Amino acid sequence: MRSLPSAVPDSANPDVVLVGGGIMSATLAALIGVVAPQWSVTVFESAPDVASESSQAWNNAGTGHAALCELNYTPAGSDGRVDPSKAVTINEQFQVSRQFWSHLVREGLTGAPKEFITPVPHISFVTGESGRAYMQARHAALAAEPLFDGLQYSEDPAELAEWIPLMMAGRDPRQVVAATRSAAGTDVNFGALTRMLLDDAADRGVAVHCGQRASGLERATDGRWIVTVRDAVTGERRTVRTRFVFVGAGGGALPLLQRAGIPEISGFGGFPVSGKFLRTTSPELVSSHQAKVYGQAAVGAPPMSVPHLDLRLIDGDHSLMFGPYAGFSPKFLKAGKLWDLPTSIRPDNLGSMLGVARTELALTRYLVTELLQSGADRHQTLSSFVPTAEAHDWDMVTAGQRVQVIKRDPATGRGVLQFGTELVVGGDGTVAGLLGASPGASTAVSAMLTLLERCFPDRIPAWRPALQEAIPSYGRSLSQDPALLAEVRASTMQTLELTG
């Protein structure tokens, strides 16, 4: 990633400051390039390079969340019926991302699409009679949705052995199994995509500074925001003034928004959870598992515990990752500080934090269990997915640090733990930040479009033609317009080279 020398300030008064060099800031920079190319934009990233935290390829599963295989997006009710609405919403959001990426590729985005997105089938897999009944209901619910056209169902062990040979080898033939398969799935290298987007932005004049940590955010008397930035090497501090600030710093967003003092952040807290995965690069194993497969979380376990075995295609190398196994650190970023969690607790969010501590006993039990697991315990979990797995083929790697959102429920006043993302916008729309985790990266374009709509509502009518050119479905629903869906799907598959 090309970066301006940190010692040479590009402008003391940019129109926009983006804090964090991840997929969110990169996406917002690209959208601003479409709707307001005349605006001056500055990006500050605390790490030596962009995409070093959650956007880094090894710090996420790269699923390209489209709800094709993630079972926690299709909950079953007490009557056994599956509600597809959340899956439809997430899939549509991912289609928006694909449209925008296609537009950027056509406009000359640096690099080839295969450097950041590759076709990989997405499979859901369950065992047991209850699992099979759920999978049948899930398939019936999704098969009726145009966005999930082509979703296959099977409970035939012979057919599943063709879909997922590594997982079926050595499995008890008496075990009840069921699965769905979508050939529309992808593996996304969000690190590579982030670097491409910010390289492209730098070519347009966006100033991208690495090794520069935003340590302060306060409102000036003239209404502008004063951003204090500290050089990671020299410790030198400087300030910039801007009309608009977006804090897309992952786990680092909450503390900075708290320093901004906006009332909208009141009551928000964060709970950090680190993810660990078993990884193998064995050519024999990788060749036997050319898919991403998601299973079901254990009864009572939180959504973050959903087990999955993913084919990863990163920088030309093929590997498999299985997990997640949760870990705990009070840091809000992998490169964060041990006091991140305690210093984030304030009088306005103490009630929310204590409320979650009382109500989320399942999460507490899950984390304690995970932390106490031995290597043999982790291997046993892997063996439920890969019966023939040998421990010596797999190594443990630590993935990204996630900060789950804790917020105050307006109806009850109690704290609730939110598994997802939350866009926080200051009352006058001059400051915004994104909190939370999955499915964030995959839905980055939709999230940043929502930001533009909430922060610049008066400009949207003028921007709409440019947005519709870049994203043909903008303002329309693909799930309710099969003709538009077919057109968009064909165009993005061709442009992103997803026909292989």
Buried (B, 14 or more C-beta within 10 A) or exposed (E): BEBBEBEEBBEEEBBBBBBBBBBBBBBBBBBBBBBBEEBBBBBBBBBEBBBBBBBBBBBBBBBBBBBBBBBBBBBBEEEEEBBBBBBBBBBBBBBBBBBBBBBBBEEEBBBEBBBBBBBBBBBBBBBEEBBBBBBBBBBEBBBEBBBBBEBBBBBEEEBBBEBBBBBBEEBEEEEBBBBBBBBBBBBBBBBBBBBBBBBBBBEEEBBBBBBBBBBBBEBEEEEBBBBBBBBBEEEEEBEBBBBBBBBBBBBBBBBBBBBBEBEBBBBBBBBBBBBBBBBBBBEEBBEBBBBBBBBBBBEEBBBBBBBBBBBBBBEEEBBBBBBBBBBBBBBBBBBBEEEBBEEBBBEBBEBBBBBBBEEBEBBEEBBEBBEEBEEEEBBEBBBEBBBBBEEEBBEEBBBBBBBBBBBBEEEEEBBBBBBBBBBBBBEEBBBBBBBBBBBBBBBBBBBBBBBBBBBBEEEBEEBEEBBEEBBBBBEBEBBEBEEBBEBBBEBBBEBBBBEE
